């Protein structure tokens, strides 16, 4: 299988290197398109309105002066062809830290996987919270065939490994959290305020209907969730608007 690796931690980060080594050793052809520097929390941000540098780091290996989504988009759209053909699969990660619940929306790792699906490539996002990257990569490789068979072009699979990983994976739904971060004033200078986020306050909300990803990881399982990339409408909100505009 030809696998394109991307991430948000940057080219040469330990997580993507672990995947590269393990998948290559298993006989897969591995390509890399990853940011030149740390790009966590970039969600689906894209670089528009400026020239973007792509640097060749080795055979079918590139670092990109852009976001995780850029790494996928430019691999797909570059007119001269960044890679010799289309990959069979895109794997984003292994991210250093969880991408669970609402954090899926903020995640550059998940943003790259989402962009891959928009580019008509099947995709998996992988994250690990204080769990050995090589062990995680081995488990991804062991399960690659079954995971690949589950993929479509309307969603990506989001996998998270916990610190006390018990060796088992569980199907989950994404959980839900809310943040009430405090923004602290650092300095006033003229008309400008210099501020930073501090004292992150997080509330985990109860999600009913199935085991959610936060619960599974808390129990020591690796969570496996299918995440839609389609912007489904909200039926309740639609009905409220219907009374106004129709």
N, C-alpha and C positions, 0 to 999 in steps of 0.2 A: 504494500500500500504506500502511496505517496502522501506524506503528511506535512502540512505547513504549520510550523510552530510560531505563535505570536505571544506577547505578554504585555503587562504594563509596568513590570519591575525593571525593564531595560535589557538590552542585549548583553549576554554574558551573566545574567542573574542566575543564582544557583538552581532555581526551580526549572527554568527552561533548559539549562545545561543537563540536568538529571533526565528530563524527557528525551533530549537529543541522544544522550548516551544509551539509554535503555532501549529506545525504539530503534536506533541504528543497529544495536547489537542483536535485536530480534529480526533483522532483515528488512526493515522498512526504509524507504528513501525519505530522508528528512530534509526539509528546507526551513529556513528561518527568515522572518521579517519582523524585527522587534525595534522598539524605540531606542534612541541613543542614550536616553537617561530615564530616571524614575518618572513614571507617568500615572501613578495610582490616583484614583478618584476622578479620572477624566471622563467617565461614563462613555457616551457616544460622541464626544467632541471631535470635530474634524478641522483640519487646517485649510482655511480658505483665504485667498487674498494675498498670499506671499509665496515665494519660491521655496520649495521643500527639498532638502538634501537627502539623497539616498547613497549610502556608502557601502561598497562591496567589502565584506569582511572575510570572505572565503567562497568556495564553490557553492552556489545557491544559498548563500548566507548574507543578509543585508541588515544594516542598522539604518533607522529612519529618523530624521529630525522632525518628528511629529508625534501624534497620539497613537494609542493602540488601534483605533478604528482606521487611522491613516495607513497603518502598516498593512492592513488587509486591503483597503480600497486601492492603494497604489500598486499593490501586488497584482490586483485584478485588472486595473484600468491602464497601467502604463503602456503607452502605444507601441513601444519596441519589445514589450514582454520582459518582465522582471525574471520570470521563471520559464523553463522550456515548455511547460504544459500546465493544465489545470490540476491542482491537488485533488486527491480523493477525499481528504478530510482536513479540517483546521482544528488544531488544539490550542487553546489559549491558556497559558499558565506554565508551570505550576505557580500560582500566585502565593506570595508570602503573607499569609493571613486569610481569614474567612472572607467569603463573599456569600453571605446568607441573607435570606429574608429581604427586607427593603433595601439592604446594601447592594443587591443585584442591580438596582437602578443607578447607583453611584459608581459602580465598578468599571474601571477601564478594562479589566480582564473580560467581563461579561459584555462590555461594549464591543470589543473585538470579535467575540463569538457571534454577537448579533449582526454585526456588519458582514461577517462571513456568510451568514444565511441570506442577507440581502444581496450578496454577490453570487447566490446560487451554489454555495458550498456548504456541505454538512459540517456541523461544528459542535465541539465540546469545550466547556470552560472548567478548569480544575484549580482548586485552591486548597491550601493546607495551613492549619493553625498549629505551629510548633510540632509538626509531624515530619519525619524524615522524608525528604524529597525523593530519594532513590526508591525507598519502599513504596511511596505513592505512585511513582512512575511505573514500577514493576506491576502494581495492581491494575493500573490503567492498561498496560500492555497485555496483561492476562485476560482482561475483559473487553479488549478492543473490538473483537468480532461481534459480540452480542450488543455492545453499545452502538456500534456502527449500524447494525441492522434496525435499531430503534429510531434512527434519526430521520427527519424529514426537512423540508424547506420552509416550514412555518414555525420552527422552534429550535432551540439548542438545549443540550443537556448540561446542567450545572452540578458539579461534583465538589464536595467539601470533605476534607479529612480532618478529624479532631486530634488534639494532643494525645489523648489516651485511646488511640484507635485500637479497637478490638479485633480487627481483621475482617469485619463483615460490612457489607454495603446494604443500605435500606432505601427503598423507593420512598420519596417524600414529596410534599408540596412546599412551596416557599412560605416561610413564616411572615410575620409583620412586626415592625418596630417603629417607634416614633422618637425623634430627637428633639431636645429642647436645649441646644448648646448655648452657652453664654458667649457673648462677644465683648472682649475687654479692650479698653482704650490703652494703647501703648504710648502714643505721642500726638500732640497737636502741633501743627506747624502751618502758620498762615491760615489759609482756607481749608487745609487738608486735615483729615483725621486718619491716623494710622492705627489699625485695629487688628486683633487676632482672635480666633476661636479658642476658648478655654473652658474647662469644666464641662466636658461632654456628659449630658444627662440623657440616658436612654431608657425607654420603657418598652418592654416586650409585651405584645398584645396576644390574646388568645385567638388562635385560628382553628376553627373546628372543621371536622370532616375527614381528616386523615393525619397521619404522623407528619409534622412539619420538620423542615431542615434543621432548625435550632434544637428541637427536642431530640432528634436522632443523634446529632453531634454531641449533645450533653450526655447521652447514654453510651457514647463511645463508638457509634456507627459512623461510617462515611455516608453522607446524604447524597442521593441521586434524584434530581428534580428536572422535569421538563419545563422549560421556560418559553412561553410564546413570544414571538417577535411581532405579531400582528397587533395593531392598535384597535382592539375591540371596543365598541361603544359601551357606555354604561346604560343599562335598560331603565333603571329608576330615574336617572338624570334625563334621559330621553323623554320619558313620560311627563316629567315636570316642565320641560321646555315645550313639549307639544301643546300644553295649555296656553302658552304665550305666543308661539309663532305659527301655529297651524289652526 
